[in-house]
Amino acid sequence: GAVVSQHPSWVICKSGTSVKIECRSLDFQATTMFWYRQFPKQSLMLMATSNEGSKATYEQGVEKDKFLINHASLTLSTLTVTSAHPEDSSFYICSARVPAGYTSSLNVLTFGAGSRLTVL
Amino acid sequence: DAKTTQPTSMDCAEGRAANLPCNHSTISGNEYVYWYRQIHSQGPQYIIHGLKNNETNEMASLIITEDRKSSTLILPHATLRDTAVYYCIYRSYNTDKLIFGTGTRLQVFP
């Protein structure tokens, strides 16, 4: 089945440093991927839509200069948290649409396992 | 944004059926109902989706009312591993965005 892989699964960094999280579609091509953020005991919040070969589309209230998204290939999107601060500590999750043929259900989004960022 | 209403939490005994309700009174004709679940500290997992007919797969059944304003996800024989937060979401078929609500925290007990 279609798999979305995220790396790293967890990362700890010092305040002021930048952290890159990768999201890969392992056995299918994804022209569009989505990045979510989830704080403890809260629901997932959509941050941005990552489009292969073009600029990402950010949701209202999400700082595009803070959360840099690059979708340079059909199987890889990256999220870079720049100058991270403790309030950026969160669970970051990406997703991609499963193309027809991979499951019996069309138009399903599959999610990665998430990347937990802790900023000290 | 598409809005759904779900109970905050539910309990279910292991082996019994878990029936999770969802209200989506503002759903429009071309919008599908999707159910996902999230086990602690993992990414959401797709369960099932439907438009207006009831659906069944190896994980669950989805019952959608005739007016499409509500639906029920049924886990026929809940196990301890079904303990998770269950999200009911609806979106247009040609839109990939999924906007998550607060979901229902299902606790399956022995």
Contacts between the chains, C-beta under 8 A, distances in Angstrom:
chain1	res1	chain2	res2	distance
A	4	B	43	7.7
A	6	B	43	7.8
A	32	B	96	5.8
A	34	B	96	7.1
A	34	B	97	7.0
A	34	B	98	7.4
A	36	B	100	7.8
A	43	B	87	7.4
A	43	B	100	4.7
A	43	B	101	6.4
A	43	B	102	5.3
A	43	B	103	6.2
A	44	B	38	7.8
A	44	B	44	7.0
A	44	B	100	4.4
A	45	B	100	7.6
A	46	B	97	6.6
A	46	B	98	7.4
A	46	B	99	6.2
A	46	B	100	7.7
A	49	B	96	7.8
A	49	B	97	7.0
A	91	B	41	7.3
A	93	B	43	5.1
A	93	B	44	7.4
A	95	B	43	7.6
A	95	B	44	7.7
A	95	B	98	7.4
A	97	B	96	5.1
A	104	B	57	7.8
A	105	B	46	7.7
A	105	B	48	7.8
A	105	B	49	6.5
A	105	B	57	7.7
A	107	B	32	7.8
A	107	B	93	6.1
A	107	B	96	7.8
A	108	B	34	7.9
A	108	B	46	5.2
A	108	B	49	7.1
A	109	B	46	7.1
A	109	B	96	6.5
A	109	B	98	5.8
A	110	B	46	6.5
A	111	B	36	7.9
A	111	B	43	3.7
A	111	B	44	4.7
A	111	B	45	7.3
A	112	B	43	5.1
A	113	B	42	5.8
A	113	B	43	4.9
A	114	B	41	7.2
A	114	B	42	6.6
A	114	B	43	4.9
A	116	B	41	7.4
